Amino acid sequence: MKITIADRFTAEATAWLKSHSQFDVAVTTDPERLKVTDAVIVRSQYPLTKEVLDTMPKLKYAVTATVGFDHIDLSECAARGIKVAHSPIAHSAAACEHTWALLLACARKIVASDKTARTGEWNRHPLLGTEFSGKVHGIVGLGRIGTRVAKVARAFGMTIVAHDPYRDNAYFEEREATRVGLDELFHLADSISLHVPLTKETKGRINKVEFAFLKPHSIVVNTSRGGVIKEDDLVLHLKAGGHGMFGLDVFTQEPHRKGYELQNFPQVTMTPHVGANTREAFDAVSMEAARNLVALIAQAPVSGPLPPPEDWYQAVSGLAISHGV
């Protein structure tokens, strides 16, 4: 069986795949190789669209070494009988830590402080920050990453409110989180982090309605997918002098288009989609993807089957429920 790795991958995970004598493994995007490949491993920079799938007529298995899977046309894969998986576990620690890096950067105005210190201006009054202790943190999507974020929030002395309407009450109680509706979360929380995938249900779900509920010194961080926030609404909110600071690691278009308006607002701290960009996460996700591929081929359970199980879809679709649920 021919396995093609079409994006960044560790040498260790590649060697592990090659250790299986039944596999012919190559790291390449050579079109001639893709024409005859039976299985492919990708990341978000190599989308599996209909047009790309057309170049791989023998493809039977596809795994993405990412948590997100909006770069894969699942309907087209299903129509062609291609078995698909993603890698939802390995990035959890890195995504949680980067979420808090952005929350802290916003709260303590780290970017502006660095600039002031480097220029020697030493004007500290505009750099007045805010503390997390005793405040409320809101989590949209209380899955693996959201749960880790909640643990850190409690260590800061925060209380947790969360929106994940298809988790049961026991699930919330175990995580010491109070269940609230999405609008209520934006009204109550002093800081908010988003941890949901990009689907047709979540696309643009955080918009002008939610922004209107923000407290004067609240912080919103998105390390999930850019399209979850309706960026046009965010630009209008900021232009109107609306409340809040925003830490964004993901964007609707990556890289930014020329003249990207959000870069003009000092209330916005941006990083270039590096939430999972750690050595440890890269090592772990490469191996997770490799093991998932072998499991798919062997018809064994995988850590991230695609399409996701029905109950996962229910959890995501809950975000599209009317306000206040």
VOPAGU-2260 file (C-alpha; in pm, 1 decimal, decimal comma):
REM VOPAGU-2260
SITE   aa  ch    i         X         Y         Z
SITE  MET   A    0       0,0       0,0       0,0
SITE  LYS   A    1     130,4     344,7     -99,1
SITE  ILE   A    2     116,9     611,4     173,9
SITE  THR   A    3     201,1     970,6      83,1
SITE  ILE   A    4     280,4    1238,3     341,4
SITE  ALA   A    5     197,8    1568,8     172,1
SITE  ASP   A    6     284,1    1819,3     445,4
SITE  ARG   A    7     514,2    1875,6     743,9
SITE  PHE   A    8     567,3    1561,0     948,2
SITE  THR   A    9     827,9    1435,7    1192,3
SITE  ALA   A   10    1102,0    1198,1    1088,7
SITE  GLU   A   11    1013,5     974,7    1382,5
SITE  ALA   A   12     650,1     930,6    1277,5
SITE  THR   A   13     757,6     877,7     917,1
SITE  ALA   A   14    1005,4     610,9    1028,6
SITE  TRP   A   15     734,9     442,8    1236,9
SITE  LEU   A   16     512,3     416,3     929,6
SITE  LYS   A   17     802,2     283,5     721,8
SITE  SER   A   18     865,2      17,2     985,1
SITE  HIS   A   19     547,5    -152,4     863,6
SITE  SER   A   20     672,2    -370,3     579,7
SITE  GLN   A   21     339,1    -361,7     395,8
SITE  PHE   A   22     362,9      15,3     343,1
SITE  ASP   A   23     543,9     210,1      72,1
SITE  VAL   A   24     586,5     551,6     237,5
SITE  ALA   A   25     694,0     873,0      63,2
SITE  VAL   A   26     708,4    1236,0     176,1
SITE  THR   A   27     619,8    1433,7    -135,3
SITE  THR   A   28     357,0    1632,5    -323,5
SITE  ASP   A   29     468,8    1495,5    -660,4
SITE  PRO   A   30     155,4    1469,4    -878,6
SITE  GLU   A   31     271,4    1139,5   -1024,7
SITE  ARG   A   32     298,5     988,8    -677,7
SITE  LEU   A   33     -42,6    1124,7    -576,9
SITE  LYS   A   34    -201,8     963,0    -880,4
SITE  VAL   A   35    -119,9     619,4    -742,1
SITE  THR   A   36    -134,2     676,4    -366,7
SITE  ASP   A   37    -374,2     473,0    -155,1
SITE  ALA   A   38    -347,3     688,3     159,9
SITE  VAL   A   39    -246,7    1045,2     234,6
SITE  ILE   A   40    -152,6    1244,5     543,7
SITE  VAL   A   41    -204,0    1621,9     523,9
SITE  ARG   A   42    -221,1    1933,9     738,2
SITE  SER   A   43    -428,3    2249,0     689,2
SITE  GLN   A   44    -190,7    2385,4     423,5
SITE  TYR   A   45    -283,9    2095,7     194,0
SITE  PRO   A   46    -663,9    2107,4     161,1
SITE  LEU   A   47    -844,4    1802,4      31,6
SITE  THR   A   48   -1092,3    1974,3    -196,0
SITE  LYS   A   49   -1280,9    1807,0    -480,1
SITE  GLU   A   50   -1019,1    1933,0    -724,6
SITE  VAL   A   51    -732,7    1791,6    -518,7
SITE  LEU   A   52    -912,9    1462,0    -467,0
SITE  ASP   A   53    -953,3    1437,4    -844,3
SITE  THR   A   54    -573,6    1411,3    -866,6
SITE  MET   A   55    -575,5    1105,5    -634,9
SITE  PRO   A   56    -811,0     858,0    -803,5
SITE  LYS   A   57    -688,7     558,1    -599,1
SITE  LEU   A   58    -719,2     726,6    -258,6
SITE  LYS   A   59    -886,7     513,5       8,0
SITE  TYR   A   60    -765,3     673,8     334,7
SITE  ALA   A   61    -693,5    1033,2     443,2
SITE  VAL   A   62    -574,5    1164,6     778,6
SITE  THR   A   63    -509,4    1524,4     876,0
SITE  ALA   A   64    -245,8    1595,5    1140,6
SITE  THR   A   65    -462,8    1876,3    1280,8
SITE  VAL   A   66    -753,6    1920,3    1518,9
SITE  GLY   A   67    -953,9    2122,2    1265,9
SITE  PHE   A   68   -1086,0    1957,5     952,5
SITE  ASP   A   69   -1257,5    2237,8     761,6
SITE  HIS   A   70    -990,1    2196,2     490,8
SITE  ILE   A   71   -1131,8    1854,0     402,6
SITE  ASP   A   72   -1438,7    1810,1     182,7
SITE  LEU   A   73   -1602,8    1538,1     389,5
SITE  SER   A   74   -1902,1    1504,9     158,5
SITE  GLU   A   75   -1676,3    1443,5    -138,5
SITE  CYS   A   76   -1469,1    1193,2      57,6
SITE  ALA   A   77   -1784,1    1006,7     160,3
SITE  ALA   A   78   -1907,2     997,5    -199,1
SITE  ARG   A   79   -1575,5     842,6    -305,7
SITE  GLY   A   80   -1565,9     594,0     -18,2
SITE  ILE   A   81   -1254,7     752,2     137,8
SITE  LYS   A   82   -1215,4     686,3     510,3
SITE  VAL   A   83   -1105,4    1000,1     696,7
SITE  ALA   A   84    -973,0    1093,5    1041,6
SITE  HIS   A   85    -835,2    1399,6    1219,0
SITE  SER   A   86    -601,9    1426,8    1520,5
SITE  PRO   A   87    -787,9    1595,0    1807,9
SITE  ILE   A   88    -576,4    1500,1    2109,8
SITE  ALA   A   89    -214,1    1602,6    2054,1
SITE  HIS   A   90    -264,2    1979,7    2027,1
SITE  SER   A   91    -469,3    2026,7    2345,1
SITE  ALA   A   92    -189,8    2144,0    2577,0
SITE  ALA   A   93     -36,3    2379,9    2321,0
SITE  ALA   A   94    -371,3    2534,9    2229,4
SITE  CYS   A   95    -458,7    2587,0    2596,1
SITE  GLU   A   96    -124,5    2749,8    2672,8
SITE  HIS   A   97    -145,3    2982,4    2372,8
SITE  THR   A   98    -498,1    3078,1    2472,3
SITE  TRP   A   99    -362,9    3194,0    2805,9
SITE  ALA   A  100     -64,8    3362,6    2640,9
SITE  LEU   A  101    -308,7    3579,5    2444,8
SITE  LEU   A  102    -534,2    3637,8    2744,7
SITE  LEU   A  103    -236,2    3757,3    2949,9
SITE  ALA   A  104     -97,8    3963,7    2662,6
SITE  CYS   A  105    -429,8    4147,9    2637,0
SITE  ALA   A  106    -481,9    4185,1    3010,8
SITE  ARG   A  107    -132,4    4321,8    3076,1
SITE  LYS   A  108     -86,5    4501,2    2740,3
SITE  ILE   A  109     233,8    4311,4    2671,3
SITE  VAL   A  110     275,0    4419,2    2307,1
SITE  ALA   A  111     240,3    4790,4    2386,7
SITE  SER   A  112     461,1    4752,4    2694,9
SITE  ASP   A  113     736,4    4588,7    2491,0
SITE  LYS   A  114     726,4    4871,1    2239,1
SITE  THR   A  115     740,3    5135,2    2514,3
SITE  ALA   A  116    1032,2    4965,8    2688,0
SITE  ARG   A  117    1228,1    4931,9    2362,4
SITE  THR   A  118    1179,0    5295,6    2264,0
SITE  GLY   A  119    1265,8    5424,4    2609,6
SITE  GLU   A  120     942,2    5623,3    2640,2
SITE  TRP   A  121     866,4    5459,6    2974,7
SITE  ASN   A  122     513,1    5599,4    2980,3
SITE  ARG   A  123     337,0    5351,8    3206,2
SITE  HIS   A  124       0,0    5519,2    3257,5
SITE  PRO   A  125    -153,9    5397,7    2926,9
SITE  LEU   A  126     -31,4    5047,4    3014,6
SITE  LEU   A  127    -268,4    5002,2    3307,9
SITE  GLY   A  128    -368,0    4638,2    3303,4
SITE  THR   A  129    -632,8    4418,7    3457,5
SITE  GLU   A  130    -615,8    4109,7    3681,4
SITE  PHE   A  131    -785,5    3773,3    3642,3
SITE  SER   A  132    -811,4    3690,1    4012,0
SITE  GLY   A  133   -1170,9    3699,4    4131,9
SITE  LYS   A  134   -1310,1    3742,0    3780,2
SITE  VAL   A  135   -1531,2    3523,4    3558,7
SITE  HIS   A  136   -1394,8    3332,9    3258,7
SITE  GLY   A  137   -1633,4    3218,4    2987,0
SITE  ILE   A  138   -1561,8    2915,9    2769,7
SITE  VAL   A  139   -1740,7    2849,8    2441,0
SITE  GLY   A  140   -1692,5    2478,9    2376,0
SITE  LEU   A  141   -1606,2    2276,8    2686,1
SITE  GLY   A  142   -1418,4    1994,0    2517,1
SITE  ARG   A  143   -1057,8    1882,5    2566,5
SITE  ILE   A  144    -904,1    2228,5    2518,5
SITE  GLY   A  145   -1182,7    2416,7    2693,9
SITE  THR   A  146   -1148,7    2186,4    2993,2
SITE  ARG   A  147    -773,8    2256,1    3014,9
SITE  VAL   A  148    -839,6    2629,5    2989,4
SITE  ALA   A  149   -1088,9    2600,7    3276,1
SITE  LYS   A  150    -826,7    2435,5    3500,3
SITE  VAL   A  151    -586,5    2724,7    3444,8
SITE  ALA   A  152    -863,4    2977,8    3504,8
SITE  ARG   A  153    -938,9    2819,3    3841,6
SITE  ALA   A  154    -567,9    2840,5    3928,9
SITE  PHE   A  155    -594,3    3217,1    3872,2
SITE  GLY   A  156    -883,8    3225,1    4120,6
SITE  MET   A  157   -1154,5    3263,6    3856,2
SITE  THR   A  158   -1502,7    3116,4    3837,5
SITE  ILE   A  159   -1609,3    2944,5    3516,0
SITE  VAL   A  160   -1917,3    2984,3    3300,2
SITE  ALA   A  161   -1942,9    2777,6    2985,0
SITE  HIS   A  162   -2162,4    2725,6    2681,5
SITE  ASP   A  163   -2185,8    2371,5    2547,4
SITE  PRO   A  164   -2556,4    2290,9    2546,1
SITE  TYR   A  165   -2539,8    1921,5    2467,5
SITE  ARG   A  166   -2310,0    1830,6    2755,1
SITE  ASP   A  167   -2504,1    1698,4    3051,9
SITE  ASN   A  168   -2512,9    1862,1    3394,1
SITE  ALA   A  169   -2271,4    1608,8    3542,6
SITE  TYR   A  170   -2012,3    1702,2    3279,5
SITE  PHE   A  171   -2031,8    2069,3    3382,9
SITE  GLU   A  172   -2020,8    1982,6    3752,7
SITE  GLU   A  173   -1706,8    1772,7    3706,2
SITE  ARG   A  174   -1537,0    2076,7    3549,3
SITE  GLU   A  175   -1670,5    2318,3    3811,5
SITE  ALA   A  176   -1836,6    2521,7    3536,5
SITE  THR   A  177   -2177,1    2687,7    3538,1
SITE  ARG   A  178   -2388,5    2619,5    3229,4
SITE  VAL   A  179   -2509,9    2938,5    3057,5
SITE  GLY   A  180   -2646,3    3048,1    2721,0
SITE  LEU   A  181   -2414,6    3211,7    2469,6
SITE  ASP   A  182   -2551,2    3564,9    2514,7
SITE  GLU   A  183   -2546,4    3523,7    2891,3
SITE  LEU   A  184   -2183,5    3412,0    2876,2
SITE  PHE   A  185   -2079,4    3728,7    2692,4
SITE  HIS   A  186   -2276,5    3935,3    2942,8
SITE  LEU   A  187   -2126,5    3770,3    3253,2
SITE  ALA   A  188   -1766,4    3694,0    3161,2
SITE  ASP   A  189   -1465,6    3921,1    3212,6
SITE  SER   A  190   -1264,5    3707,1    2972,2
SITE  ILE   A  191   -1382,8    3463,0    2705,1
SITE  SER   A  192   -1212,3    3195,5    2498,1
SITE  LEU   A  193   -1346,7    3009,0    2195,5
SITE  HIS   A  194   -1280,6    2636,1    2145,7
SITE  VAL   A  195   -1511,7    2510,3    1871,5
SITE  PRO   A  196   -1443,5    2382,1    1520,0
SITE  LEU   A  197   -1550,0    2570,5    1209,3
SITE  THR   A  198   -1867,2    2417,4    1066,8
SITE  LYS   A  199   -2168,4    2556,7     888,4
SITE  GLU   A  200   -2331,3    2588,3    1232,2
SITE  THR   A  201   -2047,6    2780,5    1398,2
SITE  LYS   A  202   -1940,2    2999,7    1105,6
SITE  GLY   A  203   -1990,2    3365,8    1204,3
SITE  ARG   A  204   -2165,4    3260,6    1526,2
SITE  ILE   A  205   -1974,8    3518,0    1733,3
SITE  ASN   A  206   -2098,9    3844,0    1586,7
SITE  LYS   A  207   -2243,1    4186,2    1664,4
SITE  VAL   A  208   -2509,4    4036,3    1891,7
SITE  GLU   A  209   -2249,1    3891,0    2126,8
SITE  PHE   A  210   -2016,3    4192,9    2099,6
SITE  ALA   A  211   -2299,0    4413,2    2227,5
SITE  PHE   A  212   -2298,4    4221,0    2558,1
SITE  LEU   A  213   -1926,4    4268,7    2631,7
SITE  LYS   A  214   -1813,9    4437,3    2952,3
SITE  PRO   A  215   -1592,4    4750,4    2926,6
SITE  HIS   A  216   -1265,8    4568,6    3004,7
SITE  SER   A  217   -1349,6    4221,8    2879,1
SITE  ILE   A  218   -1115,3    4008,8    2668,0
SITE  VAL   A  219   -1210,3    3769,0    2388,5
SITE  VAL   A  220    -955,0    3517,5    2260,5
SITE  ASN   A  221    -996,3    3292,2    1958,8
SITE  THR   A  222    -752,5    3006,0    1905,6
SITE  SER   A  223   -1004,3    2779,0    1730,5
SITE  ARG   A  224   -1086,4    2884,6    1373,1
SITE  GLY   A  225   -1107,7    3234,6    1229,7
SITE  GLY   A  226   -1447,5    3198,6    1069,0
SITE  VAL   A  227   -1616,0    3144,1    1406,1
SITE  ILE   A  228   -1595,8    3522,2    1456,2
SITE  LYS   A  229   -1773,7    3737,0    1199,0
SITE  GLU   A  230   -1480,9    3969,6    1130,6
SITE  ASP   A  231   -1682,3    4238,1     951,1
SITE  ASP   A  232   -1896,9    4275,7    1262,1
SITE  LEU   A  233   -1585,7    4292,9    1479,7
SITE  VAL   A  234   -1439,4    4570,6    1264,3
SITE  LEU   A  235   -1763,2    4770,5    1289,2
SITE  HIS   A  236   -1773,6    4711,4    1664,5
SITE  LEU   A  237   -1419,1    4844,4    1708,6
SITE  LYS   A  238   -1473,6    5140,5    1476,0
SITE  ALA   A  239   -1773,7    5239,2    1688,7
SITE  GLY   A  240   -1558,3    5233,7    2003,1
SITE  GLY   A  241   -1713,1    4911,7    2130,0
SITE  HIS   A  242   -1598,4    4735,6    2445,0
SITE  GLY   A  243   -1335,5    4469,8    2473,2
SITE  MET   A  244    -987,0    4356,7    2383,0
SITE  PHE   A  245    -934,1    4072,9    2138,8
SITE  GLY   A  246    -658,2    3813,7    2109,2
SITE  LEU   A  247    -670,8    3643,7    1771,5
SITE  ASP   A  248    -456,1    3355,0    1652,7
SITE  VAL   A  249    -684,0    3253,5    1366,6
SITE  PHE   A  250    -849,2    3449,7    1087,0
SITE  THR   A  251   -1104,5    3410,8     811,2
SITE  GLN   A  252    -829,8    3445,7     551,7
SITE  GLU   A  253    -476,7    3325,5     622,4
SITE  PRO   A  254    -240,1    3491,0     549,9
SITE  HIS   A  255    -412,8    3828,1     574,9
SITE  ARG   A  256    -524,1    4003,2     261,6
SITE  LYS   A  257    -366,9    4342,1     184,9
SITE  GLY   A  258    -522,9    4621,4     390,6
SITE  TYR   A  259    -655,9    4385,5     658,2
SITE  GLU   A  260    -851,0    4620,4     884,9
SITE  LEU   A  261    -818,5    4438,2    1217,2
SITE  GLN   A  262    -444,2    4506,3    1226,5
SITE  ASN   A  263    -519,3    4878,5    1268,6
SITE  PHE   A  264    -679,5    4851,0    1613,4
SITE  PRO   A  265    -462,6    4858,7    1928,5
SITE  GLN   A  266    -732,2    4661,4    2112,3
SITE  VAL   A  267    -642,9    4360,8    1895,9
SITE  THR   A  268    -340,3    4138,8    1963,4
SITE  MET   A  269    -263,6    3900,2    1678,4
SITE  THR   A  270     -46,3    3594,5    1624,7
SITE  PRO   A  271     -13,1    3403,4    1293,3
SITE  HIS   A  272    -199,6    3079,5    1374,3
SITE  VAL   A  273      69,5    2943,7    1604,8
SITE  GLY   A  274    -155,3    2807,0    1879,3
SITE  ALA   A  275     -41,9    2449,7    1815,9
SITE  ASN   A  276     305,2    2545,2    1696,7
SITE  THR   A  277     522,2    2383,3    1963,5
SITE  ARG   A  278     786,8    2114,5    1926,9
SITE  GLU   A  279     596,7    1886,3    2159,1
SITE  ALA   A  280     264,3    1927,2    1978,5
SITE  PHE   A  281     423,5    1873,1    1636,2
SITE  ASP   A  282     588,0    1551,4    1755,1
SITE  ALA   A  283     269,7    1426,7    1918,9
SITE  VAL   A  284      29,8    1513,6    1637,8
SITE  SER   A  285     253,2    1352,3    1376,3
SITE  MET   A  286     248,5    1026,3    1570,0
SITE  GLU   A  287    -124,4    1055,7    1639,6
SITE  ALA   A  288    -191,4    1099,5    1267,5
SITE  ALA   A  289      36,0     807,1    1178,5
SITE  ARG   A  290    -134,9     577,9    1429,7
SITE  ASN   A  291    -478,4     689,7    1312,0
SITE  LEU   A  292    -389,4     605,2     953,4
SITE  VAL   A  293    -271,5     257,6    1046,7
SITE  ALA   A  294    -590,2     211,8    1251,2
SITE  LEU   A  295    -808,0     322,1     958,7
SITE  ILE   A  296    -639,4      73,5     731,2
SITE  ALA   A  297    -684,7    -202,3     990,7
SITE  GLN   A  298   -1049,5     -98,0    1045,6
SITE  ALA   A  299    -968,6     -28,9    1411,6
SITE  PRO   A  300   -1088,5     265,0    1629,6
SITE  VAL   A  301    -918,9     603,7    1578,2
SITE  SER   A  302    -890,0     908,3    1805,2
SITE  GLY   A  303   -1076,0    1135,1    1562,6
SITE  PRO   A  304   -1314,3     965,5    1317,8
SITE  LEU   A  305   -1460,7    1181,1    1040,3
SITE  PRO   A  306   -1738,7    1260,3     999,5
SITE  PRO   A  307   -1756,1    1291,6    1378,5
SITE  PRO   A  308   -2003,0    1080,6    1576,2
SITE  GLU   A  309   -2362,7    1202,9    1580,9
SITE  ASP   A  310   -2346,1    1324,2    1940,7
SITE  TRP   A  311   -2047,5    1543,9    1849,6
SITE  TYR   A  312   -2252,6    1708,9    1575,3
SITE  GLN   A  313   -2527,4    1774,6    1829,6
SITE  ALA   A  314   -2279,5    1946,9    2059,2
SITE  VAL   A  315   -2159,6    2171,0    1780,1
SITE  SER   A  316   -2505,5    2243,3    1641,7
SITE  GLY   A  317   -2608,0    2365,8    1984,4
SITE  LEU   A  318   -2412,0    2682,3    1910,3
SITE  ALA   A  319   -2667,1    2764,1    1641,7
SITE  ILE   A  320   -2957,7    2753,8    1885,8
SITE  SER   A  321   -3140,4    3081,8    1946,9
SITE  HIS   A  322   -2982,6    3326,5    2189,8
SITE  GLY   A  323   -3011,0    3263,4    2560,5
SITE  VAL   A  324   -3045,7    2883,0    2552,3
